[in-house]
Amino acid sequence: MKTSVVFTKCDHNDVNTPSKKAIKGGWKSAIFIIFVEFGERFAYCGLLGNLIMYLTTIMGQPIATAAKNVNFWHGVSALVPIFGGFLADSYFGRFKTIVFSSITYLLGLVLLVISTKAIPLKHRSLPYFVGLYVINIGEGGHRPCIQTFAADQFDDNLPEERAAKSSFFNWWYLGIVLGATMSILVVIYVQESVGWPLGYAILTIVVAAALGIFLAGKSTYRKEAPLGSPVTKVVQVVVAAFRKRRLSLEKGWSVCEEEEENGTMIKPLARTNQFRFLDKAVIIDETDVSSGKDNRWRLCTVNQVEQVKLLVRLVPVWLACLMFWVVIAQISTFLTKQGTTLIRTIGSTNHQLPAATLQVIPGLTILASVPIYERLIIPTARRLTGNPSGITILQRIGFGIFFSILTMIMSALVESKRVRIATQHGLLDHPKSIVPMSIWWLVPQYVLMGIADMLAIVGMQELFYDQVPDEMRSMGAAAYMSVLGVGSIISSGLISLIEVITERHGDQWLQDNMNRAHLDYFYWVLASLSGFSLVLYVVVAKGYVYKKVERENEV
């Protein structure tokens, strides 16, 4: 005999009572948090932006080797947050994790100052790279928690705070760009014109000051307690579904649905029809009834299953965004080295503009485009589409990927022109000679990259915050950053692959003599791969189902 499906509803009016949460948080708390993020971005961009120059000019590494080292270090810094996010969500909470990681970050910067100031060059490699990877450990706790902790200061149950949060991600990223822009303009100049130890010392001082400001706002923060391991809950659903794999979903089974989780009222997610195999984890069979025990490795709640579905839906999006980050990785490697071969004097003076300074252009583009996007493009799109956000998060990311393709096309065209001019002036075998072409020819590709960043990166941040379960938001931020990490490592692997293939055919694309190299071919390869990636992304985006709380579907 069939049993009817049983659903237990919770009282939504009791969920996260606003009056209890409104005491702390809001913009007054978020401001303090923005300062520590400003300090971290100031330090990271001041370090990453000119790292390839330090490795090639001071340590004497070949360009391709230095590019691989930069990409690998950058990739690791974006993968370590997976562990930091897990520890924050499961055990320590976001606030404690941010404090510990900031102190670790500071220690890594101190090691860089000591290695560049007090250790001879022939013994410097080991302590220098130890300092770099200690900074990665600090990144591992900071990056998955800081933005999530700031967003936690806005309560979704308070209409005015929910409205403030809707524009929070744009202005948050604007603050990050401001820190990165100031760092590139000031620190990179100091590194090349005054000295590397002083440049690294400035980064250390700024991070220490930012941490002090962050701690000064301690009493104003909303702090979410860790809710246990989110990974365990995911594995429980998979195991429970597998154990009941022979049961039919068509039969009218009773299902397990709870009002509370760890004593807290939950906001139930709307049920979806995707990944139906996982729905078997909620079926109450004879074994569950006879045991009388709450065994989550056999029986999960509907809400728990829907949370896992949220994560599974993000996997194809994650994969489709990898090539975007391969493109972005070029800004701190080959695009910078490309600039060193061009005329960099400013006006009639003999002052040399550091090639890495052009990395400020994407930031300036974002500073200019975010207000235009917020005040003009979004209201116009809202009127045309009827969507409260103007365009969806996935549409925004898709436009960003498209602009990254344009970036690589423009880069290839400009590089072809540079090599053509070098050929005309007989400079093919003079790699240290300056090609009579202005560095300002590189500006359009940096502007396009800034537009791509503004669209795709902010969109990814919002997607991986909004579309994960509430208790997994640090892990969501880590997942977003892992796209960056894997993309950077793919870039490093792609460089190695192209080196092997082109060397075998006797025409190296990525050799130290950039006038005889074929960097433009490399850019065309990236543009082509990004085009295939965009097609895949569109297919994935069309089938994506956004997260909905059950009450949003109620009439």
Disulfide bonds with the S-S distance in Angstrom:
none
